[in-house]
């Protein structure tokens, strides 16, 4: 038997639509992600528990975890009977890589129990494939950081799918989930099918600037480059009062802020813990829509997926 934890993640990181992703962990050490326990069994069994387990499909074959098991069996060309316990601690449709947490934790746990028949690259490819079936297109900007940890640049090269970027150790990432859901598939549909050339050039310039600033450790240049010209102008209407919220976070002292993945979670970055705490308090009082919403001050989680039991 093994218990695996996979952390939440911020996809896009503003400037890197479907290209950048960052694994996160609250500074108080709380585990923000899903846990999966796998053990050998006489037949397939799936048990759901956790804060958000009541939001999962009642038909087990519609559950992401079942899809992971089914795809894994196909990959290794054998039917493997196991018992899976999913602790669904991440809200679905939150923009924090909820589906990625379940996918990563499940596949790593199953692979471990059966003595790692799939390589790290094979696992990551399978993670991207399953994520794509849920959201409408293959993308790695949640599964890669949740699996590998840190800040990931998605390359999709034939040999290297994802590459770790240097991060800024003095950055505090304030994340706020308002307690409502935004469908990833719907958030992708709202984007235009074509972009103007000048928008593409501008976004490429800022993305290149962010990567350069990361390697040269110019934190304020990196923060200035974290601007989203691809998704935010269209997705902002799906979030509660996002424009005013963003202005307020910058007024308090955030050096950058944006939408986490498809939303509705938003993030703000500060290099000062006092300012991060002020942003956190303001978001708790003004951005959360109900009692299920939450705010966390986070670091980048460098570990990624890991065994915890």
C-alpha positions in Angstrom: 0.0 0.0 0.0 1.2 3.5 -0.7 -0.2 7.0 -0.2 0.8 9.8 -2.6 0.2 13.5 -2.4 0.2 15.8 -5.5 0.3 19.6 -5.0 -2.0 22.3 -6.4 -0.6 24.5 -9.2 -0.9 27.8 -10.9 -1.1 27.3 -14.7 -0.1 30.0 -17.2 1.6 32.1 -14.5 0.2 35.1 -16.3 2.4 35.4 -19.3 2.8 31.7 -20.3 -0.6 30.5 -21.6 -0.3 26.6 -21.7 3.5 27.1 -21.4 4.2 27.9 -17.7 3.0 26.3 -14.5 4.0 26.5 -10.9 3.5 24.0 -8.0 2.5 25.8 -4.8 2.4 25.0 -1.1 1.1 27.3 1.8 3.8 28.8 3.9 2.2 27.3 7.0 3.0 23.8 5.7 -0.6 22.8 5.0 -0.9 20.3 2.1 -2.9 22.0 -0.7 -3.6 19.1 -3.1 -5.1 15.7 -3.4 -4.0 12.4 -1.8 -4.4 8.9 -3.3 -3.9 5.6 -1.5 -3.5 2.5 -3.6 -3.3 -1.1 -2.5 -3.5 -4.5 -4.2 -7.0 -6.0 -4.3 -9.0 -8.9 -5.8 -11.0 -6.5 -7.9 -11.1 -2.8 -8.8 -12.5 -0.6 -6.1 -12.7 3.2 -5.8 -13.5 5.0 -2.6 -13.9 8.8 -2.5 -13.6 11.0 0.6 -12.3 14.5 1.4 -13.8 18.0 1.5 -14.9 18.0 -2.1 -15.7 14.3 -2.7 -19.4 15.2 -2.9 -18.7 17.1 -6.1 -17.4 14.0 -7.9 -19.4 12.0 -10.4 -21.6 9.2 -8.9 -20.7 6.9 -11.9 -17.2 5.7 -11.1 -16.3 5.4 -14.8 -16.8 9.2 -15.1 -14.3 9.7 -12.3 -10.8 10.9 -13.3 -9.2 8.2 -11.0 -11.0 5.4 -12.9 -9.8 6.9 -16.2 -6.2 6.9 -14.8 -6.5 3.2 -13.8 -8.1 2.3 -17.2 -5.4 4.1 -19.2 -2.6 2.7 -17.1 -4.0 -0.9 -17.7 -4.0 -0.1 -21.5 -0.4 1.2 -21.3 1.0 -1.9 -19.5 -1.4 -4.2 -21.5 -2.8 -6.0 -18.5 -5.8 -5.6 -16.2 -4.6 -4.8 -12.7 -7.0 -5.2 -9.8 -6.5 -2.5 -7.1 -8.3 -0.6 -4.4 -8.0 3.2 -4.7 -8.9 5.8 -2.0 -9.1 9.3 -3.4 -9.0 12.2 -0.8 -10.5 15.0 -2.9 -9.2 18.0 -1.1 -9.1 20.4 -4.1 -12.2 22.2 -5.4 -13.2 21.1 -8.9 -13.1 23.9 -11.5 -11.0 26.2 -9.3 -8.1 27.0 -11.6 -5.7 25.3 -9.2 -5.1 22.1 -11.2 -7.7 20.1 -9.3 -7.9 17.4 -12.0 -4.1 17.4 -12.4 -3.7 16.7 -8.6 -5.9 13.6 -8.9 -4.3 12.4 -12.2 -0.7 12.8 -10.9 -1.3 11.3 -7.5 -3.2 8.3 -9.0 -0.8 7.4 -11.8 2.3 7.8 -9.6 0.7 5.6 -6.9 -0.4 2.9 -9.3 3.0 2.9 -11.0 4.8 2.6 -7.7 2.6 -0.3 -6.5 3.5 -2.3 -9.7 7.2 -1.6 -9.5 7.4 1.3 -11.9 6.7 -0.3 -15.3 6.3 3.2 -16.8 9.2 5.7 -17.0 8.9 9.3 -15.8 8.4 10.5 -19.3 5.8 7.9 -20.1 3.9 8.9 -17.0 4.0 12.6 -17.9 2.7 11.8 -21.4 -0.1 9.8 -20.0 -0.9 12.6 -17.5 -1.1 15.1 -20.3 -3.3 12.8 -22.4 -5.8 12.3 -19.6 -5.9 16.0 -18.7 -6.6 16.7 -22.4 -9.6 14.4 -22.4 -11.1 16.4 -19.5 -10.3 20.0 -20.7 -10.6 19.6 -24.4 -6.9 19.7 -25.4 -3.6 18.2 -24.2 -1.7 20.5 -22.0 0.9 20.0 -19.3 1.0 23.3 -17.4 -0.8 21.8 -14.4 0.3 18.1 -14.5 4.0 18.9 -15.0 4.5 21.2 -12.0 2.3 19.0 -9.8 4.4 16.0 -10.8 7.9 17.5 -11.0 7.5 20.5 -8.6 8.8 24.0 -9.1 8.2 26.4 -12.0 7.9 24.4 -15.2 8.4 25.6 -18.8 6.5 23.3 -21.2 8.6 22.4 -24.2 6.8 19.3 -25.7 10.1 18.4 -27.3 10.4 14.8 -28.4 12.9 14.2 -25.6 12.0 16.9 -23.0 8.3 17.7 -22.3 8.9 20.1 -19.4 12.0 22.0 -18.1 12.4 23.5 -14.6 13.0 27.3 -14.5 14.8 29.1 -11.6 12.3 30.7 -9.3 12.4 33.6 -6.9 12.8 32.4 -3.3 11.7 35.8 -1.9 8.3 35.7 -3.6 5.1 35.1 -1.7 2.2 33.8 -3.9 -1.2 34.8 -2.5 -3.9 32.7 -4.0 -7.7 33.2 -3.5 -10.4 30.8 -4.6 -13.8 32.5 -4.3 -15.8 29.3 -3.8 -17.3 29.2 -7.2 -16.6 27.0 -10.3 -15.3 27.8 -13.7 -15.2 25.0 -16.3 -11.8 24.7 -17.9 -13.4 23.6 -21.2 -15.8 26.6 -21.1 -12.9 28.9 -20.2 -11.0 27.7 -23.3 -14.1 28.1 -25.6 -14.4 31.8 -24.6 -10.9 32.5 -26.1 -10.8 33.7 -29.8 -9.7 31.3 -32.4 -7.3 33.8 -34.0 -5.1 36.5 -32.5 -3.6 39.6 -34.2 0.0 39.5 -35.0 1.0 42.4 -32.7 -0.7 40.6 -29.7 1.3 37.4 -30.5 4.6 39.4 -30.8 3.9 41.3 -27.6 3.1 38.1 -25.6 6.3 36.4 -27.0 8.4 39.4 -26.0 7.0 39.4 -22.4 7.4 35.6 -22.1 11.0 35.8 -23.3 11.6 38.6 -20.9 10.2 36.6 -18.0 12.4 33.6 -18.8 15.5 35.8 -19.2 14.6 37.5 -15.8 14.2 34.1 -14.2 17.7 32.9 -15.2 19.3 36.3 -14.4 17.4 36.5 -11.1 15.9 39.9 -11.9 12.7 39.6 -9.8 11.1 42.9 -10.6 11.7 42.5 -14.3 10.1 39.1 -14.1 7.2 40.5 -12.2 6.7 43.3 -14.8 6.8 40.7 -17.6 4.0 38.6 -16.0 1.3 40.1 -18.2 -1.4 38.1 -19.9 -2.5 39.2 -23.4 -3.9 35.9 -24.4 -6.5 34.7 -21.9 -7.0 37.4 -19.2 -8.8 40.0 -21.4 -11.5 37.4 -22.2 -11.6 35.3 -19.0 -11.8 38.3 -16.6 -15.5 38.5 -17.3 -15.9 35.0 -15.7 -14.5 36.1 -12.4 -16.2 38.2 -9.7 -15.2 41.9 -10.1 -11.7 40.9 -11.3 -10.6 44.2 -12.8 -11.2 46.2 -9.6 -9.7 43.3 -7.5 -6.6 43.4 -9.5 -6.3 47.2 -9.2 -6.7 46.9 -5.4 -4.1 44.2 -5.0 -1.6 46.4 -6.9 -2.6 49.4 -4.8 -1.8 47.4 -1.6 1.6 46.5 -3.0 1.5 43.4 -5.2 4.3 43.4 -7.7 2.3 41.1 -10.1 -1.1 39.5 -10.2 -3.3 37.5 -12.5 -5.7 34.6 -13.1 -4.6 31.1 -12.0 -5.3 28.8 -14.9 -8.8 29.1 -16.1 -9.9 30.8 -12.9 -11.8 31.7 -10.8 -8.7 31.5 -8.5 -6.5 34.6 -8.7 -3.0 35.1 -7.5 -0.9 38.0 -6.4 2.9 38.1 -5.8 4.7 40.1 -3.2 8.3 40.1 -2.0 7.2 41.4 1.4 5.4 39.1 3.9 3.6 42.1 5.5 2.2 43.2 2.2 1.3 39.6 1.3 -0.7 39.4 4.6 -2.5 42.6 3.8 -3.4 41.3 0.3 -4.6 38.0 1.9 -6.8 39.8 4.4 -8.3 42.1 1.7 -9.1 39.1 -0.5 -10.7 37.2 2.4 -13.0 40.1 3.0 -13.7 41.1 -0.6 -13.1 38.3 -3.1 -14.5 35.2 -1.5 -18.2 34.6 -2.5 -19.1 32.0 0.2 -17.8 30.0 3.2 -16.1 27.3 1.1 -13.7 29.8 -0.6 -10.2 30.2 0.8 -7.0 32.3 0.7 -3.5 31.0 1.1 0.0 32.6 1.2 2.2 30.2 -0.6 5.8 29.4 -1.7 6.7 27.5 -4.9 6.6 23.8 -4.0 9.9 22.4 -5.2 9.1 18.8 -4.3 6.1 18.1 -6.5 4.4 14.7 -6.1 5.5 12.7 -3.1 4.9 9.7 -0.9 3.4 10.6 2.5 2.3 7.2 3.7 
